């Protein structure tokens, strides 16, 4: 099992949810109104007058067999609007209850 943290512009919310559904990833936790700034050249997402957009974050524990398909779906979302931003981080989920 892998932990997958997806951080994305709020405009991608329905697309990220659709990717989770398409890949049959049912369980997740989502945070709204996440502020941040990308590592490359994207605009900050601070929820202010100058930088009004915000991010969201979703954490899911994903079976190894579903991970690559889900990452491919997320890459499609990011490639369609790179300035809005989407990042996915994967690490081991050593224990799940």
Protein Blocks (a to p, Z undefined) as FASTA:
>chain_A
ZZddddddfklmmmmmmmmmmnopabdcddehiacddfklbccdehpaklmbccdddddd
ddfklmmmmmmmmmmmmmmommnopaddddddfbaZZ
